[in-house]
Amino acid sequence: MTYVITLPCVDTKDKACVEECPVDCIYEGDRNLYIHPEECVDCGACEPACPVQAIFYEDDLPESDLDWKDINAVFFDDLGSPGGAARLGATGVDEPRVAALPPKE
């Protein structure tokens, strides 16, 4: 199981969750943050830190956000498991469905 970042994060990327993550598994895309499903240890530290309530435990995802579990996983298809977001830095890319979203105003 893992935590999942959803739509409210797009174009917000507050990064308070990144500061709270003890295993450095929250990676930065161009418009969104993504939690690596294999690196996350399910501690839950990120969820209350999110100011826009974009983070959910995967079993608690609202029905309307179920696609975000796949969106978070697909982001890592080409990236693999780098073993730490801080070392990698911002990727400059997003999962295609996130990249296709209209910008927030």
C-alpha positions in Angstrom: 0.0 0.0 0.0 1.0 3.6 -0.5 -0.1 7.2 -0.4 -1.3 9.0 -3.5 -1.2 12.6 -4.5 -4.3 13.8 -6.4 -5.6 16.8 -8.4 -5.4 19.6 -5.9 -1.6 19.4 -6.0 -1.5 20.2 -9.8 0.0 23.6 -10.3 0.2 24.1 -6.5 3.2 21.9 -5.5 3.5 23.3 -2.0 6.1 20.8 -1.0 5.3 20.7 2.7 4.8 17.0 2.3 8.3 16.6 0.9 9.7 18.2 4.1 7.8 15.6 6.2 8.7 12.5 4.2 11.3 10.5 6.2 12.2 8.3 3.2 12.4 11.0 0.5 9.9 9.3 -1.8 8.0 12.3 -3.0 9.3 13.3 -6.5 8.7 16.5 -8.3 7.2 16.7 -11.8 6.7 19.8 -13.8 3.2 20.5 -12.4 2.6 17.9 -9.7 4.3 15.9 -7.0 4.3 12.1 -7.1 4.8 9.5 -4.4 6.9 6.5 -5.4 4.7 3.4 -4.7 7.7 1.2 -4.0 9.6 3.6 -1.9 6.8 4.8 0.3 6.8 3.2 3.7 3.2 4.2 4.5 4.1 6.3 7.5 1.4 8.9 6.7 3.6 11.9 7.6 2.8 13.6 4.3 -1.0 13.5 4.5 -1.5 16.1 7.3 1.2 18.3 6.0 -0.6 18.9 2.7 -2.3 22.3 2.8 -4.6 21.5 -0.1 -5.6 18.0 1.1 -4.3 16.3 -2.0 -2.8 13.2 -0.3 -4.7 10.1 0.5 -3.9 6.6 1.6 -4.7 4.5 -1.5 -7.5 2.5 0.2 -9.1 5.8 1.2 -9.1 7.5 -2.2 -12.4 9.1 -3.0 -14.2 7.4 -5.9 -13.6 10.5 -8.0 -9.8 10.2 -7.5 -9.2 6.5 -8.2 -7.3 7.2 -11.4 -4.7 9.0 -9.4 -3.3 5.8 -8.0 -2.4 4.8 -11.6 -1.2 8.3 -12.5 1.2 8.2 -9.6 2.5 4.7 -10.5 2.8 5.5 -14.3 5.0 8.5 -13.5 7.7 6.1 -12.4 7.5 3.7 -15.4 10.4 5.4 -17.2 12.0 6.9 -14.1 12.3 3.6 -12.2 13.3 3.8 -8.6 16.0 6.4 -8.2 16.2 5.9 -4.5 15.6 9.4 -3.3 13.9 12.5 -4.7 16.3 15.0 -3.3 19.2 13.5 -5.1 17.3 13.4 -8.4 15.8 16.9 -8.2 12.9 18.2 -10.3 12.2 16.0 -13.3 10.6 18.6 -15.4 8.0 16.1 -16.8 4.6 14.9 -15.7 2.5 11.8 -16.2 0.8 12.4 -19.6 -2.7 12.8 -18.1 -1.4 15.5 -15.7 0.5 17.3 -18.5 -2.7 17.4 -20.5 -4.7 19.1 -17.8 -5.6 22.8 -18.3 -3.6 25.2 -16.1 -5.2 26.3 -12.9 -6.2 29.9 -12.8 
